[in-house]
Amino acid sequence: MKKILSLAFITGLFFSAMAQKKAADYFPEKELTTVGAYYYPEHWDESQWERDMKKMADMGFEFTHFAEFAWAQLEPEEGRYDFAWLDRAVALAAKYKLKVIMCTSTATPPVWLTRKYPEILKKREDGTYMDHGSRQHASFSSEIYRTYSMKMIAELAKHYGKDSRIMGWQLDNEPASNVDYGNDAQNRFRVWLKNKYKTIDALNKAWGTNFWSGTYTDFNQINLPQHAQWGMNLYQQLDHSRFCDAETANFLDEQAKVIRKYTTPKQWITSNYIPNYEARYIGNSSELDFITYTRYMVYGESNGIGPKGYRVGEYSRIAMSNDFFRPLSPLYGVMELQPGQVNWGSINSQPLPGAVNLWLWHVFAGGSKFTCTYRFRAPIYGYEQYHAGILGTDGVTPTSGGLEFEQFIKDIKVLRKNQATGKMPADYLKRKTAILYDPDNTVAINQNKQTTLWDTEAHVLKYYKTLKGFGAPVDIIRDSVDFSKYPVIVVPAYQQMSRTLIAKLEKYARNGGNLILSSRTGHQDEQGHLWEARHAAPIYPLIGAEIEFYDLLKPYAPDTVKMDNAQFAWASWGDVLKPTGATKTWATYQGDFYAGKAAVTHTNLGKGTVTYVGADSTTGDLEQAVLTKLYKQLNIPVQNYPPGVTVEYRDGFGIAMNYSDKPYEVTLPKDAEVLIGKPTLSTAGVVVWKFKN
């Protein structure tokens, strides 16, 4: 884990330098944001390309996106490259003043490569192999695949690296953790372990291999762990998952290094990720200029708010993606935003009219520099039939979502003409809050939950949703950042904690910061070992309490916590606390043999405070009550937005959005000038304002 934290720190330094040097050059501040659409020239008759490019430009789009899955067209035979068709597409885009994002196509290798070298295909844990015809079926761990990928990417970069029509590069597509059981992956895992631990004795100590006679005498004895095998060493599994993430991150870095040999400094390099709060590869490719995410909102996963909320989606999804990606990068964009129905969900419902516009504004509200949509034309064949585009299957008629994109683009032009002063409300800035989060913790917890009721992401959301209801700007941060700029930091379920981090948190509090720690925090050291001490003992001085024990309840036998004469249900996890010194008890457990014991404690530490919330409540109402009490005590002004209503500020603009099933009247600042929408928000409604002075 020390290696991982070091990489995150180095990445943060790199991104910080790039932020100062390049962000404004890539995306001029006065433009605020820009909007584009995916286009696949290889999917359509060339006679239609110009019509499509013109239509894209006429609708206001400012860039397009080529060659994401086109390796078979770029290199139809080994060593024979064909860029002529792509040149014609780029020329047509430029004719209509559309910039181009160029992609590296590594998600879809050509059949000549997969048949000549079938070993590049991913081998599953059960010994079966993936086959040609899908995507992300080749292994990033394959030395052969890496070699051929870099050859193709070099030729592409030589051809377009000095081309002013190319605004930037997207590496791969939605890269995920590279899980492969092939020979190269096995060999690379052993090398990765040797680089991390240096000696086999260090590995044995970290993995606790004395347990069950698991001791190794040589790195070459170590195989990729069978995760499905009962009782497999937890630390070996955890390191394997770290390795799989590292393979993804360094595959992207290798691509970026090749491209940068041939490009101008004006062309940026990024990759697009599906938000995954267990992913350690996100933000760990240090050669990228910034990172982007992909977000789909209506595909059967969420019920939203109210009986028709599934047509709008879960209101925290875009918000949390914004707040997760923004602190990891000097800037961020959204590479895929749903334009309408999708085809691959469990239930592919129509979004509510206005929902696409709502999502666009929500992406903008978080600070995104661009939004791109998959895709301009709806596909008529292939796996993604029935997926909506900006245009329908006739290639001419805009869809309802396409029209909402068009209107959003017009509205952004209104904002460009009405530049804000950059003024931010003082009370908004006072409630700025950070959530300290490490994906490695989530992976470690999820492989050893102790109870089927535990859900790490849901636990974090109980704090996050309350903060958004307060109208607080939130950053989801890593432990390498400067804590001092945040008046409040929430540390939810941070199970693995080094003594260095504990000391940093203590210093933060003593200097005037306010900490909220939750259940499952500090139980293990940074290697994932329980402390050779009383349970979680190293955090006792920090929280001003001892953790006597923890309890896990049966789902049919929940219990309650009492705080300020209110009762809060819980079942999944409860740290039972014993306050020390002047520490106050804010809440107590009810109804079991430890009734009356502390469930929430609060203590002063130096100039600051530390609150420990031992119980994970069933609905998040306890977490909300604790945060409400703390912010009132700290004299931090908060709003009381109902679930689904979100208000953010960026570039001096205020944006209010409504995902709820009830109208909401936004109380605007006295000197606000409404630019878009109206203060009375219906479901999916948006209002945008700026300050007059």
N, C-alpha and C positions, 0 to 999 in steps of 0.2 A: 504493500500500500504506500510505503514511502516513495517508491518510484513513481506511482500514479500521482501523488500529490506534487512531486517535483515537476512532473510533466505539465500538470495543470498550472503550476506557478510560472514555468517557462512560457507556456502558451499565453498566459495572461500578459506577461511582459511583451511578448511579440505583438499581440493584438493591440496593446496599449500604444505601442510605437506606430503601428499601422494606422490606428485611429487618428492620430495627430497628422500623419503624413498624407493619407490618401482619401479619407472618407468624403471630404468636400469635393475632391477632384472627381471621384466616381459619380457622385450624386449631388449636384449643386443644391445648396440649402434653399434657395429661392424656389426650386421646383417642388419642394416638400416631399413628393412621392411620384412615382411613375408606374404605369400599368402596361402589362404585356400579355401575350397569349401564345401557347404552344401551337406550333404548326409542323406538320409532317409532310414535306413535299413528296416523299417516296410513297405516300398513301394515295395520292391523287393524280389524275391525268395532268400532264404538264400544261395542257391547254387551259386548265382552270387556275393555275397558280397566280397569274396576274390579277384575275378577277378577285381572288381571295385576298391577296395582299392589299389591293385597293380598298376592299370592303373593311379590312382590319383597320387601315389608316382612317377611313371615313368615319368609323365608329369611335375614333379617338385614341386607339392604342398607339403606344410609342415605341414598343419593341416586340420582337417575336423570338422564337426559341426553336433551334434546329438540331437535328442529328442525334437525338437522345438514344435512339435504338437502331441506328442505321449502319452498324459495322459491316453488315453483309453488302450494303450498297457502297460504302466507302472503300472496302477492300474485298471485291467480289472473288478474287483468287489470291492465294498467298503471295504477297509481295507486289501485287498489281493494284495500284490505288486509282480510284476514279473520283475526282472532286469536281468534274465538269458540271454534273447535274446540280451539285450544291452551290457552285459558283453562280449558276443561273438563278437559283432561288435567292441567294444573298443579294444579287444585283436587283432583282425585283423588289425585295424588301427595301433596299436603299432608294430605289426609284420613288417609293411612297414614304420616304423619310422614316422608315422603321429600322431601329438598331437591332442587332442580332446577338443573342446568347448562343454560343457554340458549345456543344456537348461532346463528351468523349466516348459515348456508346459502349462502355465496358460492361454494362448490365446485360448485353445481348451479344455474345460471341457468334461468329458465322459458323455454318455447319461444316465447312471444310476444316475448321480448326477443331471442333468438338469430335469429328470423326477421325481425324488424323491423330489427335491426342485425347482420347477419351478420359485419360487420367486427370484432365483439368476439371472435370465435372465433380461436384461435391459428393462426397461419400457420407451417407447418413450413419448415425450411431448403430443402426441395426445391420449395417454392411451393404445396404442397397445404394444405388447411385441415382442421381438425377439424370435427366436426358435433355437433349436439344429440343427446343420448341417453346421454352418458357423464358423467364428472365431471372437474373441473379442465381443462375444454376452453375456458374463456374466459380471456382474457389480462388479467393484472393491469396491463399497460401500456396497455390500452385506456382512453382518457379517458371514452368513453361507458360502459364497464362500471364504471369507478370511480364515476361519477356516479350510476348507477342503484343500485349496491350501497350507497352511502352513504345514499341516500334511503330504501331499504328498512330498513337498519340503524337509521337514526334513528327510524323509526316503531316498530320493535321495541323499541328502548331507551326511547322515550317510554312505551310500554305497560308494560314490565316493570322499568324502571330503579329504581323505588321499591318493588318488590314483595319483601317479606321472604322469600317462598318461594323466590326465585331466589338461589342461593348464589354464582354466578359465571357468566362468559361464556367460551365457546370461540369463537375467531375462525377461520372457514374450517374446513378439515379436512385434516390432513396436508399443509400447504402445501409445495410444492417450488419449486425454482428456476424462475423464469418465463421460459421460452425461447419467444420469439415473434418472427416476422419480419414482422409487420404494420407499417403506416405509423406508427402511434403509437409502437411500440417503437423504430422507426428514429429518430424525432424525439426521443424521450426519451433515447435512448442518446447522441445528439449533445449534448443539454443536460447530461447526466450527465458526459460527458467535459469539457465546457467548465467546469463547476463544479469538477471535480477538478483540471484542469491550468491553468486560467485563460487560457493563451496556446497557440496552435498550435505555437509553437517548443518549449514545454515538453513537449507531447505527442510531437512528433517526436523529441526527445531520449530520452524515456522508452521509446518504441517502437523506437528505433533505425531510423528510416525511411530513413536514408541507404543502408541495405542494400537492394539490388535496386530502387533508384529508387522507393522507397515514400513519398517525402516529400509531405506535405499542406500546402496554403497556407490552408485554411479548414476549420472544423469541419463545414460542410455538405457537404464532399466525402467524409466518412467514412461508409461503409455498415456495416451489421451484417456481421461476418465470416462467410464460408462455411467452417465448420470442416472440412467434408469435402474442401475444395479443397487439394490438396497444396501445401505451402510457404507457406500463409497465415501472416502475421506472428504470431508466438507471443504477443507482448505485447498485440496487438489482441485475440486470442482470450482471453487471460487477463483483460483488462479487460472484455470482453463477458460472460464468465462471472461476474465480480464484479458487473457491472450487473444481470444476471438475478437474482442473489441479492439485490441491493439493492432491486429492484422488489418482491420478495416481502416483504422486511422492512418497507419503507415502506407497502405496501398494508395490512399488519396494523396498523401504527402509525396509519394514517389511520382504520381501523375503530375502534381503541381510543379515539381522540380523540373520535369521534362518540358512542360509547357513554358515555364519561365525562361528557359534558354532561348526561346525564339520570339517571345512576345514583347510588346512595348509596355512601359509602366502604366499606361492608361487602361490596359485590359486587366480587369480583376479576375480572380479565381475563387470559386465557391463550390459548395456541394449542398444538396437539399436533403434534409432528414425528416423522417416521420418522428414527431415528438414522442420520445420514449424515456421515461424517467428512471429506467434502469440502465440506460446506454452510457457507457464511459467513453465511447468513440466521439460523441458529440462535443465539439469544442477542443478535441485533443489532436487535431491535424494542424500542426503549427505552421504549415506552408500555405494555408488558405488565407485569403485577405479578409474574409468574413464568412459567416454561415447563414443558411436559410432553412426554413422549415416548410413542410407540406401539411395542409390541414383540410380535412373533410368533416362536415358537421352533421349531415343527415344521411344515415345509412343503416338505421335500425338499431344502433347501439344505445342511444339515450332517449329517454322519454321526455326530457326537457321539463318545463313547468306547465301544469295544466293538461287537460285532455288532448290538446293539439300541439303540445310543446315539442313533440317529436319532429314537427315540421320546421322548428327553429333551431333545435339542438341545445346541448348543455352549455350554459353561459360561461362556465369557467374555462372551456377548452381553448379558445383563442386567447383569452386573458392570460392564462397560465403559460401558454406557449410563448407569448410576447415576453412575459416577465422571466421566463427560463432562458430564452435565447439571447435577449438583449444584454445581460451582464457577461455573457461568454464571448462577446464579439464587439468590435468597434462600431459595427452597424449590423442590421439584419434585414432580410427581405423574406417574403413568402413566395416560394417558387410554384406552388400549386394551391389554388383556392377553388373550391367546388363551384361550378357555374350553374348547377341544377341537379337533377337526379343523377345518381351513379348506378353502376350495374353490378358491383361486386359485394355490396352490403348484404346483410341478412334480410332486410326489408327496405327496398329502394323507393321510398316515398318522394312525392313532390315536395320541395321546400315551400314554406309559406310565402306568398307574394311579399316582397320586401326583405326576405331573409338574406338573400345574396348581398343586397345593399348594406344590410346590418353587419354582415361579416366583413365586408370591405372596410367599412368605417372602423370596426373593432381592430382589424389589423393595423390600420392607419393610426388609431388612437395610441397604440403601444409604442409607436416610433418607427415603424417599418419604412424603409426607403423605397421599396418597390413591392408590387403584387403582380404575380403572373397567374394565369389560369390554365388549367388543363381541361379542355383544349379548345381551339378556335372552331374547328369543324367536328361535329359528332361522327364517330366512326361508323361505317356501314358493314364492316367485317372484323374478325379477330375477337380476342377474348373480351374486349371492352365494348362490344355491341351494347346498345341501350344506354351508354354513358352520354349525358348531355354535353353539348358544346355551346359556344357563343352563338353558333349557327346550327340549325337542325340538319337532318340527314340530306336535305335537298341542296345543302351547301350555299343557300341564298338567304333563307328566312331566319332572322334573329330569334332566339328563344327568349322566354321571359327573363331568365337569368342573364342572357346576353344584353338585353335592354337595360337591366339594372347595372351591369358593368358600364355600359355606355353612359348612363346618367351619372354614375359615380365619377367617371372621368371628367364630365362637364362640371360637376360640382368642385372637383379639385382645381380646375381652372379658375373657378370663382375665388377659391381660397388664395390662389397664386396672385390674383389681382387685388386681394385684400389682405396683404401681409400683416400678420399680427406683430405686436411689439415684443413678444417673448415674455410678457408679464405672466407670472404664475401666482395663484392665490397663496397668501402666507400660511393659512391654515392647512392647505393641501400639502405644502412642503413640510410642515411640522409633523405630520403623521406618516412621513416616509418610513417604511419598515422593510427589513430584510428577513428572508427565510434562509437559514443556513442549511444547505442540502448537499449530499454527496451520493450519487447513484450507486456507488460501491456499497454503501450501507443498505440501500434498498435490496440489492441483489443478495447480500449476506443474510438479511432478515428473511427474505422470501424463500431461501433454501432451508430455513430452519425456523419456521413461524411459531411453533409451540402451540398454536391454536388455529383451527380452521376459520375462526371469525376475524383474524387479523388481516387488514388490507393497508399496506403502507401508504399508497397514493391517496386512498380515501382519508387516512389519518391526517396527512399533510393538508388535504383540501378542507378539513374542518377548521383549521386556522386560516388558510388562505381565503376561503369564502367570507369568513368574518371580516378580515382585513379589507376585502374589496367592498363589503357592505359599509365599512367605515369611510369609504372613499379614499383609502390610503394608496399612494403609489407604492408598489411592491417590487423589490428585486429578489430573485432567487439566486443566492450567491454560493460560492465555494469558499473554503477556509483560507485561501491564499489572499483574499482581498482585504482592504483596509476596513475594519469594522467601525472605525470612529465616526464615519459620516452618517451612520444610522442611529437615530435616537432609541430605536427598539429593534431587537433581533429575536426572532423566534427560531428555536432549535428543536424541531420535532423528530422524535424517534431516531436520534443520532447515536446508534448503538455502538459503533466503533469509534473510539476517541483516543488520540494520543495524549500523553501528558503535556506535550507542547501546545496542543489545541486547548486543553483545559486551562493552561496558564494564560493563553491568549484571551479566552473568554473571561477569566477572572480579572485580567488587566482592563479589559473593555468595561466591565461593570464598575470596577473601582474608580475608573476615570469618568464615570457618569452615565454609562450605558445601561440599558434596561433589557434584561434577558428573560425569555420565557422558554423553559425546557420542558419537554414532555416525556411521557412514559417511554421506556426502552432506550433511554439516553445514557451513554457512558458505562454500559454494562461490560463492554469489552475493550481491550487495547486495540491499537491500530492493526495488529495482525489477526484480529478476530478471536483472540484468546480471552476467556474470562480472567479477571484479575486474580492473582494469588494473594487475595485479601478478602475482606468482607465484601458482599455483593455491591459492586459499583462504588467501592470505598473512595477512589481518587476524586470523585465529584462531590463528596460530602462537604468539604470546606466551601466549595462554590455555591451549593444550593442551601447551605445552612440547615441541613437535615441528613438523617440516615435513611437508607431504604432497607427496612427490616426484612421484607420479602415481597414477592409479587404473586398475584393470583390470576387465574384464568377460569372464567365461568362457563357453564354449559349454556347453549343458546336458549334452552327452555327454562333456565333459572337465572335470569338477569337480576341485577341488584341495583342499588341506587347510591348516589353521592348527594349529600346535603350541603348547600352553600347559600348563605343569606336567606334561609327559610324556603328555598326552592329545592326541588328534587330533580336529579338528573340520572337517567338510566345508563348503565354500562354493563358490558359482558366480556369484551375481548381481552383487555389487559388492564391490570391495576397494580401499580407500584404502591406499596403500603409504607407510609413515611413516618419518621419520628423526628420532629423538629428539635433543633439544638439551639442553645443560646437564646437570642432575642427573636428568633424566627417565629412568625405567626402562622397559625393554621387558618386557611381560608375555607376549606371544605373537608368534610369527614365522610368516611364510608358508613353505610347503613345496612342492617339486615343480616349480618353474618358474624362469625366468631370474632372478627376484628372490628366490629361496629364501634364507632367513635374514634378510630385511628385516622390520622391525617391522610387526605387524598390530594389536597392542594396546599402548598406552603408558599410563603412570601417572606423575603428577608432583604434588609438593606446590606449592601456590600460596598464599602467606600462611599463614593458619591452616587452610586447607582443602586439598582435593585435586581434581584433574581427571584423568579417565580417558577415553581416546579409543579406541573400538572401530572399527577400520577396515574389518573384514570383516562382511558380512551372512551369517551362517551358514545352512546349508540347513534345519536343524531347530530352531534357537534354542538349541542346547546350548552354543555358545560364549558367547552372551549370558548364559545362566544361570551358566556357570562364572565369568565376569567379575564379575557381581553378587554371587555367593556369596563370592568372594575378597575383594571390596571390603568387603562388610558385616562379614565376619570381621575384617578389618584395622581397621575402624572400631569394633569391639566393639558392633555393633548386633545384638541377639539376634533370630534369625529362626526360623520354623517350617519344617517340611519336608513340607508337605501334598502329597499326590500330585495329578496333574492331575485336575481335576473336583471336588476337595474345597475348599470355600471357607468361611472363618470371618470374620465381621464383628461389630462392636459398634455399637449405637446406643441412645441413651437408657438406657444402663446394662444393656441386654440383650445377651447373646451369642447369635449364631445361626450354627449350622454346617449346611452343606448338601452333599449328595453327588450329583454328576452322573456319577460314574464307574460302571463296571460291576462293581465289587467292593465288599463291605462295608467300612466304615471305622469304627474305634473312636476316638471323640473323647476326648482327655484333657482333662477339665474342670478348671478352677481348684479349689483345695481348698475354698474357701468358696462354691462354686456350688450353687444350688438349681434343679433342672430343673423347668421349668413346662410345656413342650410336648415330646413325643417322648421318645426314649431315646438315650443316647450311642452305641449301636451303630447306625450308619446303613447301611441297605440302599440300593440305587440309588433315587434320588429321595427319600431320607430327610432329615428335618430334626429338629434338636434346638434348643430355646431355653431359656436359663437366665438367672438373675440372681444377683448376689452377695447372700449372706444378710445381710451387714452393710454 
